[in-house]
């Protein structure tokens, strides 16, 4: 049974793009692709970008452990202070804890996020991660790529490509954060 949809004052619901089954299938496919591309799971680490990237990284790590018998480490990355719009988001932005309890040097890091839009979140995450050391490679996994890039960034692993207009909003909802698993399309008023 799904949770009731929370209406937003400036948004109108348009469609459910992925239900729970489709979302899990996409994440399992991404986990397989990560292992295949990296020829195993031995030097892989998953790092989730707060907020919804964290449970995505945890889920991918669990799926890889299930398939490969090796549990890749995962971490949590806060990019708030690396954002190029920091002064625009709030006078006192909320800074969460970065928890990357492994040495990134020489690792193949898979950054995990919910939606790839302009590319600015990915750029900030790259800056934050590189400040921790020198990974062998950094790859990017997202549930949804909605287009509208402002920076030359692309995802290596994509659950679903969703062409959108600039007035639309894609929301990835995860049980760990939202109480429900779904991907929804909304329209700005």
C-alpha positions as CSV (number, residue, x, y, z in Angstrom):
1,X,0.0,0.0,0.0
2,X,1.5,3.3,-1.0
3,X,1.5,6.5,1.1
4,X,-0.9,9.3,0.3
5,X,0.5,11.8,-2.2
6,X,1.5,15.1,-0.5
7,X,0.3,18.0,-2.5
8,X,2.7,21.0,-2.8
9,X,1.3,24.5,-3.0
10,X,3.1,25.5,-6.2
11,X,3.1,22.1,-7.9
12,X,0.5,20.0,-9.7
13,X,0.9,16.2,-9.9
14,X,1.2,15.0,-13.6
15,X,2.2,11.3,-13.6
16,X,4.0,8.5,-11.8
17,X,7.0,7.7,-14.0
18,X,8.2,4.7,-12.0
19,X,6.5,2.7,-9.3
20,X,8.2,0.6,-6.6
21,X,8.8,-2.4,-8.9
22,X,10.2,-0.3,-11.7
23,X,12.4,1.6,-9.3
24,X,13.9,-1.5,-7.7
25,X,14.4,-3.1,-11.2
26,X,16.3,0.0,-12.3
27,X,18.5,0.0,-9.2
28,X,19.3,-3.7,-9.6
29,X,20.2,-3.1,-13.2
30,X,22.5,-0.3,-12.2
31,X,24.2,-2.5,-9.6
32,X,24.9,-5.1,-12.3
33,X,26.2,-2.5,-14.7
34,X,28.6,-1.1,-12.0
35,X,30.0,-4.6,-11.4
36,X,30.3,-5.4,-15.1
37,X,32.0,-2.1,-16.0
38,X,34.5,-2.3,-13.1
39,X,35.2,-6.0,-13.7
40,X,34.1,-7.0,-10.2
41,X,33.4,-5.3,-6.9
42,X,36.8,-5.4,-5.2
43,X,37.9,-1.7,-5.7
44,X,34.5,-0.1,-5.9
45,X,33.0,2.3,-3.2
46,X,29.6,4.0,-3.4
47,X,29.1,7.5,-2.2
48,X,25.6,8.9,-1.9
49,X,25.0,12.7,-2.2
50,X,22.7,13.9,0.6
51,X,19.7,13.4,0.8
52,X,18.3,10.7,-1.5
53,X,21.7,9.6,-2.9
54,X,22.5,8.1,0.4
55,X,19.9,5.4,0.4
56,X,20.5,4.8,-3.3
57,X,24.2,4.1,-2.5
58,X,23.2,1.8,0.4
59,X,20.8,-0.1,-1.8
60,X,23.4,-0.5,-4.6
61,X,26.0,-1.7,-2.1
62,X,23.6,-4.3,-0.8
63,X,22.7,-5.5,-4.3
64,X,26.4,-5.8,-5.3
65,X,27.1,-7.7,-2.1
66,X,24.2,-10.1,-2.9
67,X,25.5,-10.7,-6.5
68,X,29.2,-10.7,-5.9
69,X,29.7,-11.7,-2.3
70,X,31.8,-8.5,-1.7
71,X,30.2,-5.6,0.1
72,X,31.5,-2.3,-1.3
73,X,32.0,0.4,1.2
74,X,29.6,3.3,1.0
75,X,29.7,6.8,2.3
76,X,27.6,9.9,2.7
77,X,28.6,13.2,1.0
78,X,27.3,16.7,1.9
79,X,27.9,19.2,-0.9
80,X,26.3,22.2,0.7
81,X,29.5,24.2,1.1
82,X,30.6,23.3,-2.5
83,X,27.5,24.7,-4.2
84,X,27.9,27.6,-6.6
85,X,24.5,28.9,-5.4
86,X,25.1,28.8,-1.7
87,X,24.3,32.4,-1.1
88,X,21.0,32.0,-3.0
89,X,19.6,29.0,-1.1
90,X,19.5,30.3,2.5
91,X,21.1,32.6,4.9
92,X,21.8,29.6,7.2
93,X,22.0,26.6,4.9
94,X,21.6,23.1,6.5
95,X,24.9,21.4,6.5
96,X,24.8,17.6,7.0
97,X,27.6,15.3,8.0
98,X,29.9,13.9,5.4
99,X,30.8,10.3,6.3
100,X,33.3,8.7,4.1
101,X,35.1,6.3,6.4
102,X,37.5,4.8,3.8
103,X,40.5,6.0,1.9
104,X,39.3,7.2,-1.5
105,X,42.8,7.0,-2.9
106,X,42.9,4.4,-5.7
107,X,39.3,3.5,-5.4
108,X,36.7,3.5,-8.2
109,X,34.1,5.7,-6.6
110,X,30.4,5.6,-7.8
111,X,28.7,8.9,-6.9
112,X,25.0,8.2,-6.4
113,X,22.2,10.8,-6.7
114,X,18.5,10.8,-7.5
115,X,18.1,13.2,-10.4
116,X,20.6,14.6,-12.9
117,X,19.4,18.0,-14.1
118,X,21.8,21.0,-14.7
119,X,24.9,19.1,-13.5
120,X,25.7,21.6,-10.8
121,X,25.1,19.1,-8.0
122,X,27.5,16.6,-9.7
123,X,30.1,19.3,-10.1
124,X,29.9,20.2,-6.4
125,X,30.1,16.5,-5.5
126,X,33.2,16.0,-7.6
127,X,34.9,19.0,-5.9
128,X,34.0,17.6,-2.4
129,X,35.2,14.1,-3.3
130,X,38.5,15.2,-4.8
131,X,39.2,17.2,-1.7
132,X,39.4,13.9,0.1
133,X,42.0,12.3,-2.1
134,X,42.7,10.9,-5.5
135,X,40.4,8.1,-6.6
136,X,41.4,5.9,-9.5
137,X,38.0,6.9,-11.2
138,X,34.8,8.6,-10.4
139,X,31.6,7.4,-12.0
140,X,28.1,8.9,-11.6
141,X,24.9,6.9,-11.1
142,X,21.4,8.5,-11.0
143,X,17.9,7.2,-10.9
144,X,16.6,9.8,-13.4
145,X,18.4,11.9,-16.1
146,X,15.9,14.7,-17.0
147,X,18.2,16.7,-19.3
148,X,18.7,20.5,-19.3
149,X,22.4,20.4,-18.6
150,X,24.2,23.6,-17.8
151,X,27.6,21.9,-17.4
152,X,29.4,19.2,-19.4
153,X,28.4,16.4,-17.0
154,X,26.8,13.1,-17.9
155,X,25.8,10.0,-15.9
156,X,27.6,6.7,-16.4
157,X,24.6,4.8,-15.0
158,X,20.9,5.9,-15.5
159,X,17.8,4.2,-14.2
160,X,15.5,6.2,-16.6
161,X,15.9,9.0,-19.1
162,X,13.0,11.4,-18.8
163,X,12.8,14.3,-21.2
164,X,11.2,17.2,-19.4
165,X,10.2,20.8,-19.8
166,X,11.8,23.5,-17.6
167,X,8.5,23.9,-15.8
168,X,8.4,20.3,-14.7
169,X,9.8,18.8,-11.6
170,X,11.0,15.2,-11.2
171,X,10.7,13.8,-7.6
172,X,12.4,10.5,-6.7
173,X,10.8,9.3,-3.5
174,X,12.5,6.6,-1.4
175,X,11.0,4.7,1.5
176,X,14.0,5.6,3.7
177,X,13.3,9.3,3.3
178,X,9.7,9.6,2.1
179,X,8.0,6.5,3.2
180,X,7.3,5.4,-0.4
181,X,9.3,4.2,-3.5
182,X,8.3,6.1,-6.6
183,X,9.4,8.6,-9.3
184,X,6.8,11.3,-9.9
185,X,6.5,14.1,-12.5
186,X,5.1,17.4,-11.2
187,X,4.3,20.8,-13.0
188,X,5.2,24.2,-11.5
189,X,2.2,26.5,-11.2
